[in-house]
Amino acid sequence: MSKVYMDRTDQEMYKNQLSMSQYIEKHGVFSFNYVFESEWFLLPIFFSIAMLMIYVFFIWYRDWFGKNTFIYRLLMLPTERITIYFAKLTTIMLLVLGLVALQILLIPIEIQIVNSIIPTDFQSNFSFYHFSSFELWGWMYPNTFTEFILIYGVGLIFVAVLFTAILIERSYGLKGILFAIVYGMLSFGIFIVPILLNEFSNGYFYSLEVFLMVIVVSIIVLGSAIWIANHLLKYKIRV
């Protein structure tokens, strides 16, 4: 994006015989928005998110359908089987946080690359802290610890429900697919109950009350997912 901007700048300045100040007055300076809003920046992030979503399923099904059916070795380990569930859940969350951390490390490098290509006079003053205005950035890097817990907590619950749905399918075969879909829909329905209540009551509840209701249903959905998964791993999935 920096090279495209400079090539376009050089061509127009040469063609129209514009000075630097005249060009800047006409077109403005380079902003990191150009990078943030480009496919070069967004597509790798969305691709990584898509790969993580695929890996949520792959991390279980590879153990069943892999070359050596590794799941049987895992289930025979002398420990509680729910440990396997937590280990895989932790792996997914670490990969998500790793993606987030990688972006934090890459941004200063990208800023340096921009600085090496585009002269200072053609740049707007941007820094790492200006990125909070971007919606995607706000989701990846919440401004407060409470928002962080809410956003990534919802992600954790989503992955836990998917894991439990996979175990339901593995426990009941073809019927398990239907059971898993129903379970997923019920979990989603329970999770959005506080939001629906607030909407249908025309904002009757205070924000704190809605927040507390979301916390309660989140605990219910996550707790039920773990309990069902533990039950299935103990009594339904056989070695």
C-alpha positions as CSV (number, residue, x, y, z in Angstrom):
1,M,0.0,0.0,0.0
2,S,2.9,2.4,0.7
3,K,4.5,1.7,-2.7
4,V,1.2,2.1,-4.5
5,Y,0.7,5.5,-2.7
6,M,4.2,6.7,-3.6
7,D,4.0,5.5,-7.2
8,R,0.7,7.3,-7.6
9,T,2.1,10.4,-5.9
10,D,5.2,10.5,-8.1
11,Q,3.3,10.0,-11.3
12,E,0.7,12.8,-10.5
13,M,3.4,15.2,-9.3
14,Y,5.4,14.7,-12.4
15,K,2.4,14.8,-14.8
16,N,0.8,17.9,-13.3
17,Q,4.0,19.6,-12.1
18,L,2.8,19.8,-8.6
19,S,5.0,20.7,-5.6
20,M,4.8,18.6,-2.4
21,S,2.6,21.1,-0.7
22,Q,0.3,21.4,-3.6
23,Y,-0.1,17.6,-3.8
24,I,-0.8,17.3,-0.1
25,E,-3.3,20.2,-0.3
26,K,-5.1,18.4,-3.1
27,H,-5.0,14.8,-2.0
28,G,-4.0,14.8,1.7
29,V,-1.3,12.8,3.3
30,F,-0.8,9.0,3.7
31,S,-2.8,7.5,6.6
32,F,-2.4,4.1,8.1
33,N,-6.1,3.8,7.3
34,Y,-5.0,2.8,3.8
35,V,-3.3,-0.2,5.3
36,F,-5.9,-1.1,7.8
37,E,-8.7,-1.0,5.2
38,S,-6.9,-2.9,2.5
39,E,-7.3,-6.6,1.7
40,W,-3.6,-7.1,2.4
41,F,-4.3,-6.4,6.1
42,L,-7.8,-7.8,6.6
43,L,-7.6,-11.0,4.5
44,P,-4.8,-12.6,6.5
45,I,-6.7,-12.0,9.7
46,F,-9.9,-13.4,8.4
47,F,-8.0,-16.4,6.9
48,S,-6.4,-17.0,10.3
49,I,-9.8,-16.9,12.0
50,A,-11.3,-19.3,9.4
51,M,-8.4,-21.7,10.0
52,L,-8.9,-21.6,13.7
53,M,-12.6,-22.4,13.2
54,I,-11.6,-25.4,11.1
55,Y,-9.1,-26.4,13.7
56,V,-11.9,-26.5,16.3
57,F,-13.3,-29.5,14.5
58,F,-9.9,-30.9,13.3
59,I,-8.5,-31.0,16.8
60,W,-11.1,-33.7,17.7
61,Y,-11.8,-35.5,14.4
62,R,-8.1,-36.0,13.6
63,D,-7.9,-38.2,16.7
64,W,-10.7,-40.4,15.4
65,F,-10.0,-40.5,11.7
66,G,-6.2,-40.1,11.7
67,K,-3.9,-42.8,10.7
68,N,-3.5,-44.4,14.2
69,T,-6.9,-43.4,15.8
70,F,-5.0,-41.5,18.6
71,I,-8.2,-40.9,20.6
72,Y,-8.1,-44.4,22.0
73,R,-4.7,-43.8,23.5
74,L,-5.9,-40.5,25.0
75,L,-9.0,-42.1,26.5
76,M,-6.9,-44.9,28.1
77,L,-4.6,-42.5,29.9
78,P,-4.8,-42.9,33.7
79,T,-6.5,-39.5,34.3
80,E,-9.9,-38.0,34.2
81,R,-11.1,-37.9,30.6
82,I,-12.4,-34.4,30.9
83,T,-8.8,-33.4,31.0
84,I,-8.6,-34.1,27.3
85,Y,-11.5,-31.7,26.8
86,F,-9.8,-28.9,28.8
87,A,-6.5,-29.5,27.1
88,K,-8.0,-29.1,23.6
89,L,-10.1,-26.1,24.8
90,T,-6.9,-24.5,26.2
91,T,-5.1,-25.1,22.9
92,I,-7.7,-23.2,20.9
93,M,-7.7,-20.3,23.3
94,L,-3.9,-20.1,23.3
95,L,-4.0,-20.1,19.5
96,V,-6.5,-17.2,19.5
97,L,-4.5,-15.2,22.0
98,G,-1.4,-16.0,19.9
99,L,-3.0,-14.5,16.9
100,V,-3.9,-11.4,18.9
101,A,-0.4,-11.1,20.3
102,L,1.1,-11.6,16.8
103,Q,-0.8,-8.6,15.5
104,I,0.5,-6.5,18.3
105,L,4.0,-7.5,17.4
106,L,3.5,-6.9,13.7
107,I,2.0,-3.4,13.9
108,P,5.2,-1.6,15.0
109,I,7.1,-3.5,12.3
110,E,4.5,-2.4,9.7
111,I,4.8,1.2,10.9
112,Q,8.5,1.1,10.4
113,I,8.1,-0.3,6.9
114,V,5.7,2.6,6.1
115,N,8.2,5.0,7.5
116,S,11.0,3.6,5.4
117,I,9.0,3.9,2.2
118,I,7.0,7.1,2.6
119,P,8.7,10.5,3.4
120,T,7.7,12.1,6.7
121,D,6.1,15.0,4.9
122,F,3.6,12.7,3.2
123,Q,2.6,11.0,6.4
124,S,-0.2,11.7,8.9
125,N,0.7,11.4,12.6
126,F,-0.4,7.9,13.5
127,S,0.6,5.6,16.3
128,F,-0.4,2.3,17.8
129,Y,-3.1,4.0,20.0
130,H,-4.9,5.4,17.0
131,F,-6.1,1.9,15.9
132,S,-8.8,1.7,18.6
133,S,-11.1,3.6,16.2
134,F,-11.3,0.6,13.8
135,E,-14.2,-1.7,14.6
136,L,-12.2,-4.9,13.9
137,W,-9.4,-3.7,16.1
138,G,-11.9,-2.8,18.9
139,W,-13.1,-6.4,18.8
140,M,-9.6,-7.9,18.9
141,Y,-8.3,-5.5,21.5
142,P,-11.0,-4.3,23.9
143,N,-10.4,-1.0,25.7
144,T,-11.2,-2.3,29.1
145,F,-10.6,-5.6,31.0
146,T,-14.4,-6.1,31.4
147,E,-14.8,-5.9,27.6
148,F,-11.9,-8.3,27.2
149,I,-13.5,-10.8,29.5
150,L,-16.9,-10.5,27.8
151,I,-15.6,-10.8,24.2
152,Y,-13.1,-13.6,24.8
153,G,-15.4,-15.2,27.3
154,V,-18.1,-15.5,24.7
155,G,-15.5,-17.0,22.3
156,L,-14.6,-19.5,25.0
157,I,-18.2,-20.5,25.5
158,F,-18.7,-20.8,21.7
159,V,-15.8,-23.2,21.4
160,A,-16.9,-25.2,24.5
161,V,-20.4,-25.6,23.0
162,L,-18.9,-26.7,19.7
163,F,-16.6,-29.2,21.5
164,T,-19.6,-30.7,23.3
165,A,-21.7,-30.8,20.1
166,I,-18.8,-32.8,18.5
167,L,-18.8,-35.2,21.4
168,I,-22.6,-35.7,21.1
169,E,-22.1,-36.6,17.5
170,R,-19.3,-39.0,18.3
171,S,-21.4,-40.6,21.0
172,Y,-24.7,-41.2,19.1
173,G,-23.6,-41.5,15.4
174,L,-26.0,-40.2,12.8
175,K,-28.6,-39.4,15.4
176,G,-25.9,-37.5,17.2
177,I,-25.8,-34.9,14.4
178,L,-29.4,-34.0,15.0
179,F,-28.9,-34.0,18.8
180,A,-25.8,-31.8,18.4
181,I,-27.7,-29.3,16.2
182,V,-30.5,-29.1,18.8
183,Y,-28.1,-28.7,21.6
184,G,-26.3,-25.9,19.8
185,M,-29.5,-24.1,19.1
186,L,-30.7,-24.5,22.7
187,S,-27.4,-23.2,24.0
188,F,-27.6,-20.2,21.7
189,G,-31.2,-19.6,22.7
190,I,-30.4,-19.6,26.4
191,F,-27.4,-17.3,25.8
192,I,-29.4,-14.6,24.1
193,V,-32.3,-14.6,26.6
194,P,-31.1,-11.5,28.5
195,I,-30.7,-9.5,25.3
196,L,-34.1,-10.6,24.1
197,L,-35.7,-9.7,27.4
198,N,-34.2,-6.3,27.3
199,E,-35.3,-5.7,23.7
200,F,-38.9,-6.9,24.3
201,S,-39.2,-4.8,27.5
202,N,-38.1,-1.7,25.6
203,G,-35.0,-1.3,27.7
204,Y,-36.7,-1.9,31.0
205,F,-33.5,-3.3,32.6
206,Y,-30.5,-1.3,33.6
207,S,-27.2,-2.0,31.8
208,L,-25.8,-3.6,35.0
209,E,-28.8,-5.9,35.3
210,V,-28.4,-7.0,31.7
211,F,-24.7,-7.5,32.3
212,L,-25.4,-9.7,35.4
213,M,-28.0,-11.7,33.5
214,V,-25.5,-12.3,30.7
215,I,-22.9,-13.5,33.2
216,V,-25.4,-15.9,34.8
217,V,-26.5,-17.4,31.5
218,S,-22.9,-17.6,30.4
219,I,-22.0,-19.6,33.5
220,I,-25.1,-21.9,32.8
221,V,-24.2,-22.5,29.2
222,L,-20.5,-23.1,29.9
223,G,-21.2,-25.2,32.9
224,S,-23.7,-27.4,31.1
225,A,-21.3,-27.8,28.2
226,I,-18.6,-29.0,30.5
227,W,-21.0,-31.3,32.4
228,I,-22.4,-32.9,29.3
229,A,-19.0,-33.3,27.8
230,N,-17.7,-35.0,31.0
231,H,-20.8,-37.3,31.1
232,L,-20.3,-38.3,27.4
233,L,-16.5,-38.9,27.9
234,K,-17.1,-41.1,31.0
235,Y,-20.2,-43.1,30.0
236,K,-20.9,-42.8,26.3
237,I,-17.6,-42.9,24.4
238,R,-16.1,-46.3,24.7
239,V,-12.6,-47.5,23.9
